[in-house]
Amino acid sequence: MLIDSICNRRHLLNRICLGFGGVALNSMLQAEDRVHAENRAKLDARIPAKAKRVIFLFMHGGPSHIDLFDPKPQLDRDDGKELPFAGSRVTFADRGKLMRSPWGFRRCGQSGIPMSDLWQHLPSVADELCMIHSVCETNVAHGGACMKLHTGDESQLRPSMGSWVSYGLGSANENLPTFLTICPTSLHGGVNNFGSAFLPARHSGVPLGTPGYPNAAAKDARFEYLENANLSSSEQRLQLNLLRRLHDMRQEGGVNRSELDARLQSFELAFRMQTSAPEAMDIRQESAATRALYGLDHPETANFGRECLLARRFAERDVRFIQVSHANSLPFNNEQWDQHTHLKRGHEINVRQIDKPITGLLIDLKQRGLLEDTLVIWGGEFGRTPTVQVGKAEPGRDHHPEGFTMWMAGGGVKSGIRYGRTDEYGYYAIENRFTIHDLHATLLHLLGLDHKRLTFHHSGRDYRLTDVYGHVAHSILA
């Protein structure tokens, strides 16, 4: 009886161990299958590319399209009258009567692209721009609109477009991050606007300069925790080698190896960046003429100019996605581009800060042969209403997601064209509506990625940047 009992117990334990091992093995094989499936999905999504990288110039707060790029003679004539048709059902603030633009417009370049008198430098590169006047379908509030623009979803936590680009294309420079965001703001989504969500952590955007409000000064922007004053490079290398060996030896069931691997890769990248990043950020290597081109010689343009110059330096070092944020608070009302009041004074300050740096960036990229494979995108989370906001002593405009302007340059888009149209007051996008999902689909297409096939399996379903929407705007492709 005792022998039978021991045998039975041994048999039971053996079966249990094999069972647990089978469960662990099945889990490991499923994880491996998921990795292979994800790799296949990325390869299947590849199409011929026209751009290698993106520079996204984000104007946080919502610049006014009808005061910058989309002139409306009918709005000028009907200044002070009621909007003659039904406006948005969902609004952010009380809206009053129609208000004409305080600025005149002129046609610029051989293409005749209209720009307001606010712009003093950008007209010189008008023929490089692809104006998109029919962007629409963001949220009416900053938080939802910023999340929709950056991640494709206004309420759920999703990977940012920069993370999808990193996931789909991988790194072209192992010594620098694939996705960088320069002086991002912490408002209206904060780190979620450049986070990887459920994508592997290595695809998260790396902030250069501490996220803050107002913008951190670009001259103080640096990668956090990059330097190690306590250990030499050889000692750090030994530590990383040991961590890698321990990681490879770790075979315990239930361990999320992808997260551990992402953490180890971040350590490796930080180690390599100790030599590469300082060199990339050293703008002292630039000539006086280049620094002046970006406006670094003037206090009003120096901050954003430095951001744009850094963007070019990272672009030529093959960083895939570079975001540059303009969100400086104004000296009188802390509203960035969000001029519910003081429209005239606020937009004048903002345009002066960015006009020369952006123009310099486009000129510099073209001179260096980088513009043809670098897609530059300019825009905010929405536009501004053609009506005045009620209850403000100094006139301003409310948030407006129904139709507004963004522009692109380089990277495979046609130059010197206008795409889409809003109505005679600049209220609704009425021709070639260009949704945020269309923006993302077109961006990925230019980078050589099919937005319908670039997927990631998470929580029982396949996800993509454009969800189940999005169309490529083939009419703007060169």
Secondary structure, DSSP 8 states (H G I E B T S, - for coil): -HHHHHHHHHHHHHHHHHHHHHHHHHHHHHHHHHHHHHHHHHHHTB---S-SEEEEEEETT---HHHHT---HHHHHTTTS--SS---SS-SS-EEEE---SS-EEEETTTTEEEETT-SSGGGGGGGEEEEEEEE---SSHHHHHHHHHHS-SSS----HHHHHHHHH--S-TTS-SEEEES--SSTTGGGGG--TTS-GGGS-EEES---SS---GGG---TT---SSS-HHHHHHHHHHHHHHHHH---TT--HHHHHHHHHHHHHHHHHHHHHHHHH-GGGS-HHHHHHTTTTSTTTHHHHHHHHHHHHHHTTT-SEEEEEE----TTT--TT--SS-HHHHHHHHHHHHHHHHHHHHHHHHHTT-GGGEEEEEE-S-EEEEEEETT-SS--EEEE-SSEEEEEESTTB-SSEEE-EE-TTS-SEEES-EEHHHHHHHHHHHTTB-TTT--EEETTEEE-TTTT-----GGGB-
